[in-house]
Every structure is written in C-alpha cells, then in structure tokens.
Amino acid sequence: MLKRSAVLSVFSFIALFIAVPVFAQSASLAQLHLVVVDQTGAGIPAATITLTPAGGGAPVTGTSDERGVAELVGAPIGTATLHVEFPGFLPNEQQVTLKRGSNAQNVTLAIEGFQEQVVVSDTTATNDERGHSMSTTLEQTEIDALPEDPDELQDYLTQLAGGAGATFQVNGFRGGRLPSRDEIQQIRFRTNSFSADNHDPGRTQIEIITRPGAKSWSGNASTQLRSDAMNARNAFATTDTPEQNRQFNLGLRGPLGGNKTSIRFNVDGRRDTQGDTIVALDQFGNQLGDYVRRPSDSTNVTVGVEHALSNTDTLRLEFRGGASSSRNNGVGGFNLADRATSRDGNNQQFRAQLQSVIGKSALNDIHLQYNGQQNEVTSVSQAPAIVVQDAFSSGGAGANSQNSAHTIDFSDDFDFSVGRKHQMRVGGLLEAGRYNYFDQSNANGTFTFSSLDSYLAGTPATYRRRDGEVNTDFGVYQLGVYWQDDIRVNSRFSFSVGVRNETQNLIADKLNLMPRTGFTWTPKGNKTSIRGGYGMFFDWYDASLYDQTLRVNGIAQRDLLILNPGYPDPYSGQMVDVQPGGRIQASSDLKMPYVHQASIGIERQISPNLTAQVNYQALRGRNQLRAININAPDAFGIRPDSTVGNITQFESTGRSTSDRLTFNASYRIPSRQIFLQGNYTLGSVKNYADGATSLPADNLNPDAEWGPSRQDIRHRVQALVNVPIVYGIRTTMNVNAQSGVPYTITTGFDDNRDGVLNDRPVGVGRNTVRGAATWNMNLRVSKVIGLGAAAAAGPTGGGGPRGGGRPGVSEQRGPGAGGGNGGGSLGSRYSLELFVSADNVMNTVNYTAYSGNMLSKFFMEPTAAQAARRIQVGMGFRF
C-alpha cells in the first residue's frame, strides 16, 4: 500500500505541473538580451548592435552597457541578422531566430588579427579552432535541465562525454569541485584537442564557464528529496533497502560597491542515507540477503568576488570550503557489516584569476589556485580480517589513516598575434604539493582462504600483515611549458604547430618534449570541415605511488607474508612458511609514461538544426607504469634473494593501445528550445595492467598479462532528449547503454607461491570473459512558473570600465532575462520551478560485478547490480 500511495503521489505531483496557472503572458514582440564579451570574458562596453529583420523593416539598434550587456526591445518575431562591432575588434555577424517574449544571445568579439574559439552558429569551419578539436556546446536550456547537485552534475556530464573519460576545467582551473547548476553559463565538450596547453590525452575536456559578475541582485534556493518509499527494490535485495537523500542549494549574486565589483555566495549540501545489499554466503554455504545503511553528509560554501581593475583588466577571487563524513563504507557485496570504515574530511580551495587585454592584439591570463584537504579513515572493528574468496569477508577492514595534502598551481597564458595569420600562445604551468601521510593499513592482519571449504577446514592460504609505523612528509614539483602557433593559411585551411615539455622532481629525466600539430580543412563552403592531428602527451608519476615506496621500505615498515598459516594463530600448523619481510620500490630507471595520440574526423552541418560528426581516435601508450614482483619464487619455490620476501617494483615497461570510432549527431531548434543529441562508440582498449599496483598472475612472465582493459567496452550508446511538451512542461531523457565489462577467470589457488591468489588456468588470459550488457534511462520533468510582474528591461547605453564577463555567455537568469529555468522566465521577476526526476525509470536490472573464481559458488554469476528505479522530487525559487 505504501508503494502504491507513493506512486500516486508522484503522478499527482506531475499533474500539478499541468494544473498550475501561468502568470505571465507572451509578448507580441521579441526582446533580445545580449552579452558582448572579448576572448578573456570581459564585457565590451559601448559596442554597436544592429538587428535587421530578414523580411525587411526598420532595424533595431542598441549599445552595450559597461558590462557588455544590452537589451533590444520591440524586435520583430522571426529570423534576423545580428551585427555587433567595436573599434579594435573584428565585427561579428550571424543569423538569429527570435521567438515571442524574451530571448538570449551571446557574442564574442575577436581582437583584430587574433581569433580563438569564435563560435558562429551555422558553420563548423570556424568552431573551436585552437587545437582543432571537435566540440559541442550546451546552451542555457540544456544547462537548466542538468542535476542541481555538483556531485551528480559531474557524474551526469561524464556520462554525456562518452566512454573516453573526462577532465573538467572551470574558468580555466583544473580539479576541484564543480559549481552548482545555477552558477553555470556555458558547458563545452572538446574531444581530440592537440593544443600545447593540454596535459590530458584521449579524454574529453569539459570546459565550464560560470556566470559573469552581476550588475543587479539575483539568487536561487532549491531543495530535493528522495526516499525509499518512492524507490524500487534492488535486484539482490530481499527487502526494501532504507534510503533517503536530501539536498539543498542557496545562491546570491549582486553588485558590491558600484558597477566595478560584484560578489556571489553559494552554499550547498546533502544529507544521505544510502542502502546497499550484501551478497555473500554464511559458513554453511547459505546465501545471505542482508542490507546496510550508509549515512553520509556534506556541506560546501563558496564566496566569489569579481572586480574590474580597469577597462582591460579583470580580477576574480574565489574561496570554497567544505566538510564531509560517511559511515559504514566498504560494506556490501561479499563484505559483511563488521568490515565497515568511517571517514571524515574537509577541504579548502582558493582561486585567483587576472585577465588582461594588452594593446589590440594580445591577451594575458593568470591563474593561481590553492587546494588543501585532510582525511581520516578508521575501521569500526579492530579484529583480524577474514577473507573467504568470493564467499564472504568479515573482521576489521584494517584501515587507519590520517592524510593531508596542500597544493599550489600557477599558470600564465600569453596570447598574441604576428601579422594577420599567426596566432600564438606561450605559457607555463607550475604545480607544487606538500603531502603528509600516516597510514597503518592491515596492522591486525588478514587471513585469506581459497574457498568456503578451506575456511571450514581452518586452512587459510595466506596471512598478511603490515608491521611498523611510518609518517611520510614530502614535496612534489611539476612544471610544464609550451608554445603554439595557430596559422590561418586561408579561409578554408588552418593548422597549428606546438611543443610542450614537462618535468617532475620525482623523475630523473627532465627533457620530455611533446610535439603537437592539428589542422582544419573546409573543402567546400562552411558546412563541412575535416579535423585531425597528432600529439605526444606525458603523464605525472603519482604522489600516492611515491608515498608507498617511502613507507613500505622493508625496514621502518614491511609486509609480513605467511604461506599455509595456521588459524587463528598464523604461526601454528605443520606447513607454516614464514616469508621474510617484503618492500615496495620504484625502478631505478623509472620514466614518465607517455601516449601517442592521433585522430581524424569529419563534421558536417547537414541543416541549420542538424550537425553530425564522425571521428576516429588512436592512442598508443608507452612507458606505462605497472607493478612486478621482482623477487617472486621460481618453479621450485626459490626466490632470487632469499633474505627478502616479495619486492613489488613500479616499472615503466608497460604499454597500451586504444582505438575508438565515434558517430555523433545533434539536433537543435533554439526558437523552440529543442535539443537532441546522440552518439555511438565502437572501441577497443588493451594493456598490461588496469592499475600501477596490480601484480601479474605470473611475475616470471609479466608480458602474459597483455589483454583487454577493464575499460574495454566494445559498444557504447548515449542519447539525450530535451524538449518541451505541453503547458510549459519540459522533459529531459538521458539513455546510456553499453556492452559487457570484461573480467578474469582465476583458479582460486596460489600455485606459484607468490602470496597473491590471482593464478589463472593454463591458457586463459586476463579479462577474457565479459558480463552482460547494460542500459539505463533517466527522466526529468519540470515546469517553471513565472511569479510577479514582468521585469523591466535593462539599460542600453553604456561606457566606462569593462566588467568581467565570460566567453560566449550571457546573464540569462537575472531580471528581464528570458529562457531557461532561471529567474525572469516568462518575463517575470521571480520564478518557481517544480520537478520530478527518475533514475533508471524503466527499473532495468543491470549487473555490475561477476565472480571469476572457479572455487566460488558464484562462479561466472553476477554479485551486484546497479540501483533500481529511484525517484526524486524538488523545487527551486529564483529571482
């Protein structure tokens, strides 16, 4: 009865959208809200704007104010030509389609002789020239349909990026937490970027631009609730798992001390109780059907200030602080309740950005970022751990750590032109970090049993314990410098050449040159472009790996390994084999891993609304990091050095290959706020190891590990539909499907006596079996209700100092702004948004884990599933 009443409540909530009256009427003419900025994102004052109707008639003119904002009222409905110009900049002219009521448009003017990422609405040839990458930009309507919570937003955008993975940049800053949805003005997905300032190969770059400084006060408040009363039951749960999610978000933006300075404040948080299933066997072989409650909470506060130092210089400062905690971590699947850990953490972030226009053909962009974080993890139980492979795990988790990290990043990009064909960038990135780790993992030891039968017999295969206590404190310094020249040969062909070098104090080799080149060719007209390129990309030696070599050095801290131990006393028994203490080290000739990346793609503007892309990407990794036990015993059980146990060595002897063929299409009708996007990827990824710490099954033949990666998903399909339906209600549907994830068959025994139970049957390779395909559909339905009187149009005159804007963005949610779900929707000063969303709306059972242990009762069967259908309801108020 509870389930039925919950479903009825949800449908009643949807019906409420349809029944709520609309308080604002459509205007008989159009109003265009326009933001004019340069490539630094600074607003251009006193820009001349002319809007000419396609069918003739008197043009509508205006001038941008001191922040680059203009309101054109009384514009005719339909297609028109928008022309914007300002002395010292190249004029911008494009076609726009105006609907009744409020419209929003972004215009970026390029300095004469200098162009970067100029976006023209109906052409692909000039889209995202730097790096000659394929790009897709989400408009305000699509952004308004994204999740409110920054963590959920990051997961959602990663799904939209496809299977290559994603890296995030917020206003040019890497890392850190994403801003909330209401702070975002533009999101751009860039693939195959060969620009010299890019550090990451293969993955999609997701660039997020936040809203410019506000000239009038605006804000938002939203809340969201999810409860197990509205959720479906997990496929492995025998009863409903307890779950509750409460989220809140508050934001305020406005001027501070005149038109030159603005401030923004945001606080968000979530209070969660997640439910997870335990899929395990008891000592009699009976399957357990229990669940675990996993409470967690987090709160984050952000304060940002933007100040126009002059007409050409804009300073932005931001502080973000947060705290989080979680309980019962690690429980679920084979792990029973006593394996739980607790985590408490906090983080701080400070960002400073100075953007300057120098003369008429140069730009300078300085970023300074500090990140600090502290985390403490403790085990609920201090008992020795008992691991029965793919049956159950009990006892303590063996976790006891207190870690802190403090990093500072400084970068400077200087863009300038040489003549009218060469657009250059020189820059550098310096990253410095101080790390302090206390980690006393597995201090109480772990008994590992090959099977349930061996557990009942009291004959574990191994006993491991890490003895000793070490506090590590070390610094890491990384430097990257680069130069690039974007050369425009003619209107149909341009190419870029560049080089980057990276050094790190943890690696002896300081010369790591990375050539980069890319091109864009438009063979006919502006409808088709061919883009391609090649580049080398080095990667850093991770600080956490270096920490292990300092910690487990075999003296202050060492790994104890006992083969065939007794139980519960590991030293008892007739066949006990106590191995000497082991250690972890790095190879003396360790090198920075690198990747060769090449791609070729075709982009076609099939119609004014439909764009299609086909792209092939190849990655070839060399010097990839992997771990090998260089003191593994031979076939007779004899180690090369009998005085030492296992010596796990990090080596740069691995390699990898990745090939992806992607088809992408997007269909957009801005006047009707319709957006459809879909892509299909055929891929193959192979390597020697899925992680730098993964040991091979046979350390005497590590190259036998060559095989599919865990990321080797052959087929991926993603689709996004964002359309209005009836009575102002919008719906967003996101579909993701993929073929099965590979996993490895193991014998469950340690026949080679290296202490690792990952041996495979003869002739069976790594990751040679695949699970079932999965698919999922998420749905969001929302309605925005205009409240109060219509907002007054903003000023159209201007002059004075230039405020801080962002490239290609507009202040859509403030008073008088239209479009989207923000304040001012339907032309009103205030707005109320009601929404209901469902994850896995079709309640599809998607298995996520399989047992490859031949001794397990679950052999080649699924042991976990994605969450069943979950429904959230929420509301937001904006002005």
LINCOR-V124092 format. One record per backbone hydrogen bond with DSSP energy under -1.0 kcal/mol. CO is the residue of the C=O (numbers start at 1). NH is the residue of the N-H. Records with the same first field share a line. If there is no record, write none. Layout:
BEGIN
CO = NH, NH
END
This chain:
BEGIN
1 = 5
2 = 6
3 = 7
4 = 8
5 = 9
6 = 10
7 = 11
8 = 12
9 = 13
10 = 14
11 = 15
12 = 16
14 = 18
15 = 19
16 = 20
29 = 101
30 = 75
31 = 103
32 = 72
33 = 105
34 = 70
35 = 107
36 = 44
37 = 109
38 = 41
42 = 38
47 = 64
48 = 85
49 = 62
50 = 83
51 = 60
52 = 81
53 = 56
60 = 51
62 = 49
64 = 46
65 = 68
66 = 803
68 = 36
69 = 65
70 = 34
72 = 32
75 = 30
78 = 98
79 = 54
80 = 96
81 = 52
82 = 94
83 = 50
84 = 92
85 = 48
86 = 89
88 = 112
92 = 84
94 = 82
96 = 80
98 = 78
101 = 31
103 = 33
105 = 35
107 = 37
110 = 90
111 = 114
120 = 123
124 = 127
129 = 132
131 = 194
134 = 191
136 = 189
139 = 143
140 = 144
143 = 146
149 = 153
150 = 154
151 = 155
152 = 156
153 = 157
154 = 158
155 = 159
156 = 160
157 = 161
159 = 162
165 = 204
167 = 206
169 = 208
170 = 173
173 = 170
180 = 183
181 = 184
183 = 211
186 = 209
187 = 138
188 = 207
189 = 136
190 = 205
191 = 134
195 = 198
201 = 203
204 = 167
205 = 190
206 = 169
207 = 188
208 = 171
209 = 185, 186
218 = 253
219 = 879
220 = 251
221 = 877
222 = 249
223 = 875
224 = 247
225 = 873
226 = 245
227 = 230
234 = 237
243 = 228
244 = 273
245 = 226
246 = 271
247 = 224
248 = 269
249 = 222
250 = 267
251 = 220
252 = 265
253 = 218
254 = 263
260 = 308
261 = 256
262 = 306
263 = 254
264 = 304
265 = 252
266 = 302
267 = 250
268 = 300
269 = 248
270 = 298
271 = 246
272 = 296
273 = 244
274 = 294
276 = 292
277 = 333
280 = 288
282 = 285
286 = 282
290 = 278
292 = 276
294 = 274
295 = 327
296 = 272
297 = 325
298 = 270
299 = 323
300 = 268
301 = 321
302 = 266
303 = 319
304 = 264
305 = 317
306 = 262
307 = 315
312 = 357
313 = 309, 310
314 = 355
315 = 307
316 = 353
317 = 305
318 = 351
319 = 303
320 = 349
321 = 301
322 = 347
323 = 299
324 = 345
325 = 297
326 = 343
328 = 331
329 = 341
332 = 335
333 = 279
334 = 393
335 = 332
336 = 339
337 = 340
340 = 380
341 = 329
342 = 378
343 = 326
344 = 376
345 = 324
346 = 374
347 = 322
348 = 372
349 = 320
350 = 370
351 = 318
352 = 368
353 = 316
354 = 366
355 = 314
356 = 364
361 = 417
362 = 358
363 = 415
364 = 356
365 = 413
366 = 354
367 = 411
368 = 352
369 = 409
370 = 350
371 = 407
372 = 348
373 = 405
374 = 346
375 = 403
376 = 344
377 = 401
378 = 342
383 = 396
385 = 447
386 = 394
387 = 449
388 = 391, 392
391 = 281
392 = 388
393 = 336
394 = 386
398 = 442
399 = 379
400 = 440
401 = 377
402 = 438
403 = 375
404 = 436
405 = 373
406 = 434
407 = 371
408 = 432
409 = 369
410 = 430
411 = 367
412 = 428
413 = 365
414 = 426
415 = 363
416 = 424
418 = 422
421 = 488
422 = 418
423 = 486
424 = 416
425 = 484
426 = 414
427 = 482
428 = 412
429 = 480
430 = 410
431 = 478
432 = 408
433 = 476
434 = 406
435 = 474
436 = 404
437 = 472
438 = 402
442 = 466
445 = 385
446 = 464
447 = 387
448 = 461, 462
449 = 389
451 = 455
452 = 456
453 = 457
454 = 459
461 = 564
462 = 448
463 = 562
464 = 446
465 = 560
467 = 558
472 = 437
474 = 435
476 = 433
477 = 505
478 = 431
479 = 503
480 = 429
481 = 501
482 = 427
483 = 499
484 = 425
485 = 497
486 = 423
487 = 495
492 = 522
493 = 489, 490
494 = 520
495 = 487
496 = 518
497 = 485
498 = 516
499 = 483
500 = 514
501 = 481
503 = 479
504 = 507
514 = 500
515 = 536
516 = 498
517 = 534
518 = 496
519 = 532
520 = 494
521 = 530
526 = 124
527 = 605
529 = 603
530 = 521
531 = 601
532 = 519
533 = 599
534 = 517
535 = 597
537 = 595
542 = 546
543 = 547
544 = 548
545 = 549
546 = 550
547 = 551
548 = 552
551 = 553
552 = 584
557 = 554
558 = 467
559 = 582
560 = 465
561 = 579
562 = 463
563 = 577
569 = 572
570 = 566
577 = 563
581 = 645
582 = 559
583 = 648
585 = 650
587 = 590
593 = 539
594 = 622
595 = 537
596 = 620
597 = 535
598 = 618
599 = 533
600 = 616
601 = 531
602 = 614
603 = 529
604 = 606, 612
609 = 668
610 = 606, 607
611 = 666
612 = 604
613 = 664
614 = 602
615 = 662
616 = 600
617 = 660
618 = 598
619 = 658
620 = 596
621 = 656
622 = 594
624 = 654
626 = 651
628 = 630, 649
629 = 632
634 = 637
638 = 634
641 = 644
646 = 583
647 = 630
648 = 585
649 = 628
650 = 587
651 = 626
654 = 624
656 = 621
657 = 686
658 = 619
659 = 684
660 = 617
661 = 682
662 = 615
663 = 680
664 = 613
665 = 678
666 = 611
667 = 676
669 = 672, 674
674 = 669
675 = 722
676 = 667
677 = 720
678 = 665
679 = 718
680 = 663
681 = 716
682 = 661
684 = 659
685 = 709
686 = 657
687 = 707
691 = 694
698 = 701
701 = 704
702 = 705
703 = 706
707 = 687
709 = 712
711 = 713
714 = 683
715 = 739
716 = 681
717 = 737
718 = 679
719 = 735
720 = 677
721 = 733
722 = 675
723 = 731
726 = 729
729 = 725
730 = 782
731 = 723
732 = 780
733 = 721
734 = 778
735 = 719
736 = 776
737 = 717
738 = 774
741 = 771
743 = 769
746 = 854
750 = 753
756 = 758
759 = 747
761 = 764
769 = 743
774 = 738
776 = 736
777 = 841
778 = 734
779 = 838
780 = 732
781 = 836
782 = 730
783 = 834
785 = 832
787 = 830
789 = 829
803 = 43
804 = 213
806 = 809
810 = 812
814 = 817
822 = 825
824 = 827
825 = 828
827 = 791
830 = 787
831 = 878
832 = 785
833 = 876
834 = 783
835 = 874
836 = 781
837 = 872
838 = 779
839 = 870
840 = 843
846 = 866
849 = 863
851 = 860
852 = 746
853 = 856
856 = 859
858 = 861
861 = 851
864 = 848
869 = 232
870 = 839
872 = 837
873 = 225
874 = 835
875 = 223
876 = 833
877 = 221
878 = 831
END
